[in-house]
Amino acid sequence: MKLATLKSAHRDGELIIVSSALSRAVKATDIAPTLQQALDQWHDCEKALTARFLALESNELSNAFAFDATKTTSPLPRAYQWADASAYVNHVELVRKSRGVEMPTSFWTDPLMYQGGSDSFIGPRDPILLADEAWGIDFEAEVAVITTDVPMGVTPEKAGQYIALVMLVNDVSLRNLAMNELGKGFGFFNCKPSSAFSPVAVTPASLGEAWDGKKIHLPIISHLNQKWFGNPNAGIDMTFDFPTLIAHAAKTRPLGAGTIIGSGTVSNSDRSFGSSCIVEKRMLETLADGKPSTEFMKFGDTIRIEMLDANNQSIFGAIDQEVMRYHPPA
Amino acid sequence: MKLATLKSAHRDGELIIVSSALSRAVKATDIAPTLQQALDQWHDCEKALTARFLALESNELSNAFAFDATKTTSPLPRAYQWADASAYVNHVELVRKSRGVEMPTSFWTDPLMYQGGSDSFIGPRDPILLADEAWGIDFEAEVAVITTDVPMGVTPEKAGQYIALVMLVNDVSLRNLAMNELGKGFGFFNCKPSSAFSPVAVTPASLGEAWDGKKIHLPIISHLNQKWFGNPNAGIDMTFDFPTLIAHAAKTRPLGAGTIIGSGTVSNSDRSFGSSCIVEKRMLETLADGKPSTEFMKFGDTIRIEMLDANNQSIFGAIDQEVMRYHPPA
C-alpha cells in the first residue's frame, strides 16, 4: 500500500491512497482524515486502507483521480517526533578522517541519533527557503520509517513490527552552522532547517524482496542540478538497521505513533557509487586533493532524490527541490 | 486565562478552561477539542476561550465543575516541537567549573538549546517510569512558553508577540547517560526521557506584573521528597529571555503553532535560593567538599515543582511525581 497527503486548507492535509505505479489516487479521508490519525489507530485503519488500495489497483474506483506529486505535502506535514540517526558509520568515519580526528570504536556499536525538528516539514516539491547561502546549504538523501506506538525498552528483535511505513528524506543541513553547534554540545538545531520527505510513504510489505524486515536493499539516487551525484545502496554498509535504531530511540521513553526514524546519509564504502550529500564529496576531495572542489548549494540549485524498484519504477516519487532565497520579516 | 487538558480516551485529551484560583473548570471542547487545535487557530479561539474564562470567573456557568489536577495530562500531551534552552548561564558556568573546564565566553551571547522529544509527555501527576536507577535520575524545574506560528527569521524584538501560554516543566534527565551522549556530539537523546508539564498553562496577561513580556519574575519552588530543594527566581539571572530564545529557535526555520520553548534549569547565582536540579547541588557540593553528597533519585522518590503568585496562590498547579520502576516488555 502507498499513502500520501494532499495539500489542503488544513495544516495536516488530506490522506490519499496512491497506486503502485504512482499514476492514480483516491481519497481516504473517510477512513482517516490525515495520516497522523490513521497512525493513531493503525490497527483499525490499516485494513480499510489496504482494501481500498487493492480496489484502486484493480481500477474498481470511479472516484480515483490522477496522482500529482506536486500537490503533496510530506506524508506527515508535521510530526510528533523526527529522530535521525547516522547509521552508515563508514560515512561518520570519513567525516572524522577528513578532520584528522579518530572515530571512537564505540561508534560501531552505539548508534548516533539526534532529535530533529518535526513541526514544520516542507513538501517534496517545495522550495528550500533559506536566508543565507553562506550557511553552507547541503542535502542529505536518506531512508526513513514511520512507526506505530513503540513501548519503552523494546528490543531490536521485536522493534521491526512497529514499522508502519517507509519513505525517503532530504535532511537539509547547514554545514557552516554545524561546527559551532557541535562545539556547544547540545546537538544540532539551527544547522537543521525543515526537512522534506518523499511524496509517497509505502508499507514494508509493498517493497517485496527489497525489504528484508530491517533495511531496504535498493540504491538511493541523488541528482544535484540534474547531474548524477550518487546512488549508494541503502542495504549495504547500514551498520544499524531500522529495528536497532527504533530500539535505541525507545531505550528510555516510549515512541508515539507517527514517530519518524531516519537512517542518516546513505553511504557505501565503495565510493564509486557516489555520495548522498555534498559534505561527503567534499571530504573525499579533501582527502584526495588537500581541498574540496564541490561547492555547497546556492540559490537556484536543485536536488532530486529518488529510489527505483527492480523495474525502474519510482517507488516513493521524487523529492525535487530548489534552494531559494528567504526574506525574513522586516 | 488558564487552560488545561483532561485525560480522556483520546490521545490529546479534552481542552478545559480553569479558574484563576484553580478551583473550578469548564469544558472548552466545543470551541476547540484540544489545546493543539486551539493553538492552530489561536487568533480565532483566544477570544471565545477568554469570554468563557471570564464567565467561569464570575460563577456564571452552571456546567462548571471542580478542577482536579490529578485528572490532567500535560497541557499538550504531545507536541510538534519541544526545544529546551539552558538560559541561566550561571548554571552552565557552574557545570563547567565543577568539571574543571572553562566555559567559552560565547555562551553568554549565543544560546544553548537542544531539541527534545515531544511525542510522549507524561502528566503532571503521573509517575516517572524508568527501568534503571543507575541512569542517574534527576529532575529539572523550568519555565516554558507555548508559541503560535512563528515566522522564520523573526527578531527578538518581535518574537514576544508569539507567546500564547506559559507553564512549568519537569525536564526529567538521566545524568549518567548524558556524558556518553555529549561525547558523541549529536546532543541529548536517551538521557532525556519524557518530560512533564504543569497541570495548567496560562496566558502571559494573566500573570500580571510578574510577566514583563520576556520573563517571569517569581520563584520556582522544588521539593524533593517533600523537603525544600530550591526556590530560585525565574526572573533573575535569565541570560536569554523567551523572545531571544524564540528568535534563536526560528533562525533557520519557522516554528509551528504549539511549539514549546523551555528556559532550562532555573538557577540564581545567589546559591542561598537552592537549586532546580540535583546535578547542580552535586556540583556545589563537589566544589565545596571535593565530592557530591546528594544522591540522584531512586524508585519511590518524589519531586514537586510549583510557582506561587504574590498571594501565595499556585499559578500553574503543581507538578508532583514519583519515580517508579518500569518493566520493559519481555
Interface residues (C-beta under 8 A of the other chain):
Chain A: R11 D40 R78 A79 Y80 Q81 A83 S86 P104 F107 D110 L112 M113 Y114 Q115 G116 G117 S118 D119 S120 L129 L130 A131 W135 P151 M152 G153 V154 T155 K158 L174 L177 N180 L182 G183 K184 G185 F186 G187 F188 F189 N190 C191 K192 P193 S194 H248 A249 K251 T252 R253 P254 L255 G256 G258 T259 Y326 P328 P329
Chain B: R11 D40 R78 A79 Y80 Q81 A83 S86 P104 F107 D110 L112 M113 Y114 Q115 G116 G117 S118 D119 S120 L129 L130 A131 W135 P151 M152 G153 V154 T155 K158 L174 L177 N180 L182 G183 K184 G185 F186 G187 F188 F189 N190 C191 K192 P193 S194 H248 A249 K251 T252 R253 P254 L255 G256 G258 T259 Y326 P328 P329
